[in-house]
Amino acid sequence: MLVLSFEKHLRGVLSCFHWIFSAPYKSPVAKMSGINKFDDLLTHLGTGPWNMLYFLTASYWLLLVPPQFISGVYLAPAINYTCLPPEGNESVVVSEDSCSYTRVTEAGTEVKEACTDWDFDTSVFSSTLTSEFFLVCDKSKLRATFQSVYMLGTFFCPLIAGYLADRYGRKVVVVVIQILLTLFSVIIIFFNNFIVILGIRFLLGCCNILTFFIYALEVCEPKHRGIVGILIGLPWALGTMAFGGVAYFIREWRWLQLAVSLPSVLLFPSLYFMDESPRWLIVRGRHDQAMQVLRKAARWNRVTLQPEDDLRALMKEIQEESATCSSTPANTDKKTKKFRFTLPTLLSTRATQVITAVICIDFFVVSFVFDGLNYSGDIYNADPFLYIILNGLVEVPSYSFTALIVHRWGRKMPTVVSYVLSGVIIFVIAFIPPDLSELILTLALVGKVCISGAFQIICLYSSELFPTEVRMQGMGVASLFSQLASTVVPFITSALAPVLPWLLSLIFGIAAATAGLFTVVLRETKGVPLPDTVADLSATATITTSTTTIITSTSENHVNICQEPMVNSHTTDGSDEETCQKEVDSSVPCLA
């Protein structure tokens, strides 16, 4: 029902805002190693059943992530309990925290002993990990461990998964990860050992990667890339609300875990019909496979491809550019090059270093603030089911309105504004008297809306900043920093909230505003096609004047100067942009 609703919503928004994207696409970059031609090809293929398969499958996948991500709320909650002393001791006094009791011996002395059995309140949950494994008193930290071990898995996996997706393909990684995710999420209910459950929980965290998100964006028609990149995150909010609703009706942890895990099986029929990313196939030199994918896309979308010779020439151009411009140290021999880990390419140029550094800061901060607000749940004075539903509900406007915003004002400025505005609002909360609870709640929710929007925009923005040859590696590194923040923030909130709650608002506010200021140094990606290689980043670094355009690179003494008047061309957003009509040197140098 939610999937059908999302599909209807997606189509409705695409229709309502069709006027925004109706202009024909033409790259504003004169020379970008054929990448503008590939985006023109995607525009020619249009948006039809072939593309929608990727979008809706990725959306359905994201719908299923929140129940695993925040399952500790219902599987290992904090519940009321009462110590049950051993029978036969009449003179027993139970401590206030129900973690120990004092009994009187036959000699009349008092002996304090730790409680080993408890009676748990079942008025809200009939069965939980907390009650089944006695996660109270000295073991109460294991409830937090159940959540943090999942985040630990998400910390280690993205970097490796990003490398594997760039090396072996998007589809292979997506299929393998989805098989493992389905398997682990189901078998966890059959174990009665909490240590084993924690181990499986860690493996589930390892399966939480962004490959599916990138997979969908790489087949997206350029004029719809922004709105798809934003709306594809809307199912996260819907999944969060749905989890609260399902948990309301299923109060036993094993049945609840099974209920939210089995729907993953429905993804596999869609994965069977999905193809490998044609962008990745071309960059990796698999032109025959790329031709098959493009023919299938044209057939499904009912369009006619350009001549095969032209397509193969384009593929060869992009593939040769990628092979030539993949940065390799000068002292690297062929044998070393063959077996070396390709991650250094991500940091091989000044441009990629700046992008990587800023994006990692942005991802760390957005997760730090987003999860920090979630863990500070005492601002919601409601039952746990309503709390989760509200938590997802406030994210819906963020994901919905940002789709329009990024297409009217680009990616860079909305990102900066979202971070800074969220930081200022949360910072102000620190100076509001505690008795103004309604004002604090309102500002916290507004701050959550802003940081949720920043979360969605930065995922789209970063995917457009990184070139195809290192996109998954870059997103993997960024995701690693995101999960690092999610891992440490529970300890910070639990340590500061009881004693200095106002300090949390200061930390979250300053962090968000600082990340926004760092983002100012990044380039705008609105109206610019996705770069395929590291060298393509130099082609986007243009300095435009009324009569002269200078295209610079890090290669020494290499400058392209426009010799003829500027001409107008259309960008992906339908706006006119001046481009150089003739250059002295039209080659695009490799960035070393």
Stockholm file with secondary structure:
# STOCKHOLM 1.0

chainA/1-592         MLVLSFEKHLRGVLSCFHWIFSAPYKSPVAKMSGINKFDDLLTHLGTGPWNMLYFLTASYWLLLVPPQFISGVYLAPAINYTCLPPEGNESVVVSEDSCSYTRVTEAGTEVKEACTDWDFDTSVFSSTLTSEFFLVCDKSKLRATFQSVYMLGTFFCPLIAGYLADRYGRKVVVVVIQILLTLFSVIIIFFNNFIVILGIRFLLGCCNILTFFIYALEVCEPKHRGIVGILIGLPWALGTMAFGGVAYFIREWRWLQLAVSLPSVLLFPSLYFMDESPRWLIVRGRHDQAMQVLRKAARWNRVTLQPEDDLRALMKEIQEESATCSSTPANTDKKTKKFRFTLPTLLSTRATQVITAVICIDFFVVSFVFDGLNYSGDIYNADPFLYIILNGLVEVPSYSFTALIVHRWGRKMPTVVSYVLSGVIIFVIAFIPPDLSELILTLALVGKVCISGAFQIICLYSSELFPTEVRMQGMGVASLFSQLASTVVPFITSALAPVLPWLLSLIFGIAAATAGLFTVVLRETKGVPLPDTVADLSATATITTSTTTIITSTSENHVNICQEPMVNSHTTDGSDEETCQKEVDSSVPCLA
#=GR chainA/1-592 SS CHHHHHHHHHHHHHHHTHHHHCSCCCCSCSCSTTHHHHHHHHHHHCSSHHHHHHHHHHHHHHHTHHHHHTTHHHHSCCCCEEECCCTTCCSEEECTTSSEEEEECTTSCEEEEECCCEEECCSSCSBCHHHHTTCSGGGTHHHHHHHHHHHHHHHHHHHHHHHHHHHHCHHHHHHHHHHHHHHHHHHGGGCCCHHHHHHHHHHHHHTCCSHHHHHHHTTSCGGGHHHHHHHTTHHHHHHHHHHHHHHHHCCBHHHHHHHHHGGGGGHHHHHHHCCCCHHHHHHTTCHHHHHHHHHHHHHHHTCCCCCHHHHHHHHHHHHHHHHHHSCCCTTCCHHHHHHSCSGGGGGSSHHHHHHHHHHHHHHHHHHHHHHHHHHCGGGCCSCHHHHHHHHHHTTHHHHHHHHHHHHHHCSHHHHHHHHHHHHHHHHHHTTSCTTCHHHHHHHHHHHHHHHHHHHHHHHHHHHHHSCHHHHHHHHHHHHHHHHHHHHHHHHHHHHHTTTCHHHHHHHHHHHHHHHHHHHTTSCCCTTCCCCCSTTHHHHHCEEECSSCEEEECSSTTCEEEBCSCCEEEECTTSCEEEECSCBSCCCCCCCC
#=GC SS_cons         CHHHHHHHHHHHHHHHTHHHHCSCCCCSCSCSTTHHHHHHHHHHHCSSHHHHHHHHHHHHHHHTHHHHHTTHHHHSCCCCEEECCCTTCCSEEECTTSSEEEEECTTSCEEEEECCCEEECCSSCSBCHHHHTTCSGGGTHHHHHHHHHHHHHHHHHHHHHHHHHHHHCHHHHHHHHHHHHHHHHHHGGGCCCHHHHHHHHHHHHHTCCSHHHHHHHTTSCGGGHHHHHHHTTHHHHHHHHHHHHHHHHCCBHHHHHHHHHGGGGGHHHHHHHCCCCHHHHHHTTCHHHHHHHHHHHHHHHTCCCCCHHHHHHHHHHHHHHHHHHSCCCTTCCHHHHHHSCSGGGGGSSHHHHHHHHHHHHHHHHHHHHHHHHHHCGGGCCSCHHHHHHHHHHTTHHHHHHHHHHHHHHCSHHHHHHHHHHHHHHHHHHTTSCTTCHHHHHHHHHHHHHHHHHHHHHHHHHHHHHSCHHHHHHHHHHHHHHHHHHHHHHHHHHHHHTTTCHHHHHHHHHHHHHHHHHHHTTSCCCTTCCCCCSTTHHHHHCEEECSSCEEEECSSTTCEEEBCSCCEEEECTTSCEEEECSCBSCCCCCCCC
//
